[in-house]
Amino acid sequence: MKIFLDTIGCRLNQAEIESMSRQFRAAGHEIVASAAHADMAVVNTCAVTTQAASDSRGKIRSIARAGVNEIVATGCWTSIQPKEAAALPNVKHVVANDKKDLLVPQVLNLQPDTFDLEPIDRIPIPGLHRRTRAFIKVQDGCDNKCTFCITTIARGEGRSRGLADVIHDVNSALAGDSKEIVLTGVHLGSWGQESGHHLRDLVQALLRETDVKRLRLSSLEPWDLDADFFSLWNDKRLMPHLHLPLQSGSDSTLRRMARKTTPQSFRELVHAARQVMPNVAITTDIIAGFPGETDEEFIETLEFVKEMKFTGGHVFSYSPRPGTGAARMKGQVKPEVRKRRNRILQEAIEESAKSYREKFIGETMPVLWESTTEYGEYGWRMEGWTGNYLRVSATAPSPRWNEVDEVELLGVDGEKVSGAIR
């Protein structure tokens, strides 16, 4: 059977469809790059914003229009609104997050205990999700009670995967020729807390017990870290990029969000990271127009964002999510004000990101190529990532997908850096 896999939203969703791909292949099925060639499709949905939920529904409808008669809907939006998911065209299976690990044997009518994954190495998913980097799920769920977040409702309580299972998945990805491993989870920094361990233990074990050449961490809540954590980056295989969600630069807004951080503690954490890694890339998430956000609180956030000199980030206009505390709060900010504040914050981040990119012009850095396209008489156009998360483009006479090259950085080209392979 030919199966098409698609996903909306976070890197954890990407990690999950990679796992599904491996399982379907182990059961003897083919993963295809287009819904038009598929007998079955699996869509891993998202509900973090109203737009993400809308995109999830739209994705399922477009796959049905492409002629796929058997669609499996899973993920966060499906978990929150299963009846609505089941009513969409050609949806034959609705699988909630807490049953997602058994999705493949369930839809294939296989017994989980007869489902042998051991011989199957990681192969990138074809099409849009043909990533060179392997996203490895190490944790799921979250025990935080941030008042804006529906993910904790959709994903349930925090739980960590065992070290041996993570090492197995990393080795499988490396055997499949992945040059970079990305660890991901809903609350990645909480890994191991149930057993008295810390994320640093997992990172140290992977650096010690696998042959990983490039290891990257996805989003980390700032309250899970201390200054000593950054000593891990003395091992150059750990990529110098931190994604630290701020959400707001205002003390009072952070309290309404029930975030376990303050601007001052966040400032100290960033300073500690930059002491160890002066050129570290620090990206973030910001919510514009959270309920009750006054003009003064917005200015506090804007000034803090400028002070932190983020190298990139996502700015979300606040989106009321049913069942969350913030959706019931008084002082809901008007949509047009949220949109305006979003634009101003995005401009501030873009300005500091541009300054960061300009710092590296003239330097030569290793780049892992993640996409290649034909480029006429010039050969091939490639795009990829440096260790500190600069997106680089260059040309070559032959495709270099999933290869690492030394690249001289020549100039800033919008959100990318143009380069020449050395």
C-alpha positions in Angstrom: 0.0 0.0 0.0 1.2 3.5 -0.8 1.0 5.9 2.2 1.2 9.7 2.3 2.2 11.4 5.6 1.7 15.0 6.4 1.9 17.2 9.5 1.0 20.7 10.8 2.9 22.5 13.5 5.8 21.6 15.8 8.9 19.6 15.5 7.4 17.0 17.8 4.7 16.3 15.2 7.5 16.0 12.6 9.3 13.5 14.9 6.1 11.5 15.2 5.5 11.1 11.5 9.1 10.1 11.0 8.4 7.3 13.5 5.2 6.4 11.7 7.1 6.3 8.4 9.6 3.8 9.8 6.7 1.6 11.2 4.8 1.6 7.9 8.0 0.6 6.0 8.7 -2.1 8.5 5.2 -3.5 7.8 6.0 -3.6 4.1 4.3 -0.4 2.8 5.7 2.4 0.7 5.8 6.1 1.7 5.0 8.4 -1.2 5.7 12.1 -1.7 2.3 13.1 -2.9 -1.3 12.5 -1.8 -2.2 12.0 -5.5 -0.3 8.7 -5.5 -1.5 7.4 -2.1 -4.0 4.8 -1.0 -3.9 6.0 2.5 -2.9 9.3 4.2 -2.0 10.2 7.8 -2.3 13.8 9.0 -0.7 14.8 12.3 -2.8 17.9 13.2 -2.1 21.0 15.4 -4.3 23.1 17.6 -1.8 25.6 19.1 -3.7 28.5 17.4 -7.0 28.9 15.6 -5.0 29.2 12.4 -3.2 25.9 13.1 -6.5 24.2 13.6 -7.9 25.7 10.4 -4.8 24.6 8.5 -5.2 21.1 9.9 -8.8 20.9 8.6 -7.7 22.4 5.3 -4.9 19.8 4.9 -7.3 16.9 5.4 -9.8 18.4 2.9 -7.1 18.9 0.3 -5.9 15.3 0.7 -9.4 14.1 0.2 -9.8 16.2 -3.0 -6.6 14.6 -4.2 -8.4 11.3 -4.2 -7.2 9.6 -1.0 -10.2 7.5 0.2 -8.7 6.5 3.5 -7.5 9.3 5.8 -6.2 8.9 9.3 -6.5 12.0 11.4 -4.4 12.3 14.5 -2.6 14.9 16.6 -3.7 17.8 18.9 -6.6 19.2 17.0 -8.0 15.7 16.5 -7.6 14.9 20.2 -9.6 18.1 21.2 -12.3 17.8 18.5 -12.6 14.2 17.5 -16.2 14.4 16.3 -15.3 17.3 14.0 -12.3 15.4 12.7 -14.4 12.3 12.0 -16.9 14.4 10.0 -14.3 15.5 7.5 -14.3 13.9 4.1 -12.7 10.5 3.8 -11.6 10.4 7.4 -11.8 6.7 8.3 -9.8 6.7 11.5 -9.5 9.3 14.3 -6.6 8.6 16.7 -6.1 10.7 19.8 -2.6 11.6 21.0 -2.7 9.0 23.8 -3.2 6.3 21.3 -0.8 7.6 18.7 2.0 5.2 19.4 -0.3 2.4 18.4 -1.6 4.2 15.3 0.2 2.1 12.7 -0.6 -1.4 14.0 -4.2 -0.2 14.6 -4.9 1.0 11.1 -3.1 -2.0 9.6 -4.9 -4.5 11.9 -1.6 -5.8 13.3 -0.8 -6.9 16.8 1.7 -4.5 18.3 3.8 -7.3 19.9 4.4 -8.8 16.4 5.5 -5.4 15.0 9.3 -5.7 14.6 11.1 -2.4 13.9 14.7 -3.6 14.5 15.8 -4.1 10.9 14.6 -0.7 9.7 16.9 2.3 9.6 15.7 5.8 9.3 15.0 7.0 5.7 13.8 10.6 5.2 10.2 11.0 4.3 9.9 11.9 0.6 8.4 15.2 -0.6 8.0 18.2 1.7 9.2 16.4 4.8 12.4 14.9 3.3 14.5 16.3 6.1 18.2 15.6 6.4 18.0 16.2 10.1 16.3 13.5 12.2 13.8 14.7 14.7 13.8 12.3 17.7 10.9 12.4 20.2 12.3 12.0 23.7 9.4 13.4 25.8 5.6 14.1 25.5 3.0 16.0 27.5 3.5 18.8 29.9 2.7 19.5 33.6 3.0 23.3 33.3 -0.3 25.2 33.4 0.4 28.2 31.2 -2.9 29.8 30.8 -2.7 30.3 27.0 -1.7 26.7 26.2 -4.0 24.1 24.8 -1.2 21.7 24.1 -1.2 20.5 27.7 -4.9 19.6 27.3 -4.2 17.8 24.0 -1.1 16.0 25.1 -1.7 15.2 28.7 0.7 14.9 31.6 4.5 15.0 31.0 6.3 11.7 30.5 9.8 10.9 29.3 11.0 8.1 27.0 13.6 5.8 28.4 17.2 6.4 27.7 17.7 3.1 25.9 14.8 3.8 23.6 16.2 7.2 22.7 19.7 5.9 22.1 18.1 3.2 19.8 16.3 5.8 17.8 19.4 8.0 17.5 21.5 5.0 16.3 18.8 4.1 13.8 18.8 7.6 12.4 22.6 7.6 12.2 22.5 4.2 10.5 20.2 5.9 8.0 22.9 8.5 7.3 21.4 11.4 9.3 24.1 14.0 9.8 22.2 15.9 12.5 19.9 14.7 15.4 17.3 17.1 16.9 15.9 16.2 20.3 12.3 17.3 20.7 9.3 17.1 23.1 6.4 19.2 24.4 8.4 20.0 27.5 11.9 18.9 26.5 13.6 20.3 29.5 11.6 18.1 31.8 13.1 14.9 30.4 13.9 12.5 33.2 12.3 14.3 36.0 10.1 11.4 36.9 13.2 9.3 37.7 15.3 12.0 39.3 17.3 12.8 36.2 17.8 15.9 34.1 18.0 16.6 30.4 21.8 17.1 30.8 22.0 13.4 31.6 20.4 12.5 28.3 22.6 14.8 26.3 25.8 13.5 28.0 24.7 9.9 27.3 24.1 10.6 23.6 27.4 12.3 23.2 29.2 9.5 25.1 27.4 6.4 23.7 26.6 7.3 20.0 28.5 8.6 17.0 26.4 11.6 16.6 28.2 14.4 14.8 25.7 17.2 15.2 23.2 17.3 18.1 20.6 20.0 18.4 18.0 20.7 21.1 14.6 22.1 20.2 12.5 24.4 22.5 13.7 24.6 26.1 11.6 26.3 28.8 14.0 28.8 30.6 13.1 27.6 34.2 14.4 24.1 33.4 18.0 25.4 32.9 20.8 26.8 35.0 24.1 28.4 34.1 25.9 25.0 34.5 23.8 23.5 31.8 25.6 25.5 29.2 28.9 23.8 30.0 27.6 20.9 27.8 28.4 23.1 24.8 32.1 22.6 25.5 31.5 19.5 23.3 31.4 21.0 19.8 29.1 18.4 18.5 26.3 20.2 20.3 25.0 22.9 18.0 25.2 26.5 19.4 21.5 27.3 19.1 19.0 27.7 21.9 15.3 28.2 21.4 14.0 29.8 24.7 10.3 30.8 24.6 9.9 34.1 26.4 6.2 34.8 25.5 6.3 38.2 27.2 8.9 40.7 28.5 6.5 42.1 31.1 6.5 40.7 34.7 2.8 41.2 35.1 1.9 39.6 31.8 4.1 36.6 32.6 2.2 36.2 35.9 -1.1 36.1 34.1 0.3 33.6 31.7 1.5 31.5 34.8 5.0 31.3 33.3 7.7 30.3 35.8 10.1 32.9 34.7 10.7 36.7 35.0 12.4 39.1 32.6 15.3 39.3 35.1 15.8 35.5 35.4 15.5 35.2 31.6 18.1 38.0 31.2 20.5 36.2 33.5 20.0 32.9 31.7 20.8 34.4 28.3 23.8 36.1 29.8 25.1 32.8 31.1 24.6 31.1 27.7 26.5 33.9 25.9 29.3 33.7 28.5 30.0 30.1 27.4 29.0 30.6 23.7 29.5 34.2 22.6 28.1 33.6 19.1 25.2 31.4 20.2 22.0 31.8 18.3 19.0 32.5 20.7 15.6 32.3 19.2 12.3 32.7 21.0 8.4 32.8 20.9 6.4 35.9 21.8 2.6 36.3 22.2 1.2 39.6 21.1 -2.0 40.9 22.7 -2.4 38.5 25.6 -5.6 39.2 27.6 -5.2 42.3 29.7 -2.0 43.5 28.0 -1.8 47.2 28.4 0.1 49.6 26.2 2.7 49.9 29.0 3.1 46.1 29.2 3.5 45.9 25.5 6.2 48.5 25.5 8.0 46.5 28.3 7.9 43.5 26.1 9.1 45.4 23.0 12.1 47.0 24.9 13.0 43.6 26.4 12.9 41.9 23.0 15.3 44.6 21.7 17.6 44.2 24.7 17.9 40.4 24.2 18.9 40.8 20.5 17.2 37.5 19.5 18.5 35.9 16.3 15.0 34.9 15.2 11.7 33.9 16.6 8.0 33.4 16.1 5.5 36.1 17.1 2.0 34.8 17.6 -1.1 37.1 17.9 -2.9 35.8 20.9 -5.5 33.2 19.9 -8.2 32.2 22.5 -8.2 28.4 22.8 -11.3 26.7 24.3 -10.6 25.2 27.7 -7.7 27.4 28.6 -7.6 29.9 31.5 -6.7 32.8 29.3 -9.8 32.4 27.1 -11.9 33.2 30.1 -9.9 36.2 31.2 -11.3 39.7 31.1 -9.6 42.4 29.0 -9.4 40.5 25.7 -7.3 42.6 23.4 -8.9 43.7 20.1 -7.8 41.6 17.1 -6.5 44.7 15.2 -4.4 45.7 18.2 -3.0 42.2 18.5 -2.1 42.3 14.8 -0.4 45.7 15.1 1.6 44.6 18.1 2.6 41.4 16.3 4.0 43.4 13.4 6.0 45.7 15.7 7.5 42.8 17.6 8.3 40.9 14.4 10.1 44.0 13.0 12.2 44.2 16.2 13.2 40.6 16.0 14.0 40.8 12.3 16.3 43.8 12.9 18.3 42.0 15.5 18.3 38.8 13.4 19.7 40.7 10.4 22.5 42.2 12.6 23.3 38.7 13.8 23.6 37.3 10.3 25.8 40.2 9.2 28.3 39.4 12.0 29.4 36.2 10.1 29.9 37.6 6.6 33.4 36.7 5.5 33.6 33.7 7.8 33.8 30.1 6.6 31.4 27.7 8.4 30.2 24.1 8.0 26.7 23.9 6.4 24.5 20.8 6.3 22.5 20.9 3.1 18.8 20.2 3.5 17.3 21.0 0.1 18.6 20.9 -3.5 16.9 22.1 -6.6 18.1 22.3 -10.2 19.3 25.8 -11.1 19.7 25.8 -14.9 23.3 26.5 -16.2 24.5 27.1 -12.6 23.9 23.5 -11.6 22.1 23.1 -8.3 20.8 25.5 -5.8 21.2 24.3 -2.2 19.9 25.5 1.1 21.0 24.3 4.5 21.9 25.2 8.1 25.1 26.2 10.0 25.5 24.9 13.5 24.2 28.3 14.9 21.1 28.1 12.7 22.0 30.5 9.9 20.1 29.5 6.7 22.6 29.4 3.9 22.1 29.2 0.1 24.8 28.3 -2.4 25.2 26.7 -5.9 27.2 23.6 -6.9 27.7 21.6 -10.1 26.1 18.5 -8.5 23.5 18.0 -5.7 24.9 18.0 -2.2 21.8 17.0 -0.3 22.6 15.6 3.2 26.3 16.6 2.9 28.3 19.0 5.0 30.5 21.5 3.3 32.7 24.3 4.4 31.0 27.5 3.0 32.3 31.0 2.9 29.5 33.4 3.8 29.3 36.2 1.3 26.3 38.4 2.1 22.8 38.7 3.7 20.0 37.9 1.3 16.8 38.6 3.3 16.4 35.8 5.9 19.2 33.8 4.3 22.9 34.1 3.9 24.4 33.6 0.5 27.6 31.6 0.3 30.2 29.8 -1.8 31.4 26.3 -1.2 35.1 26.0 -0.4 
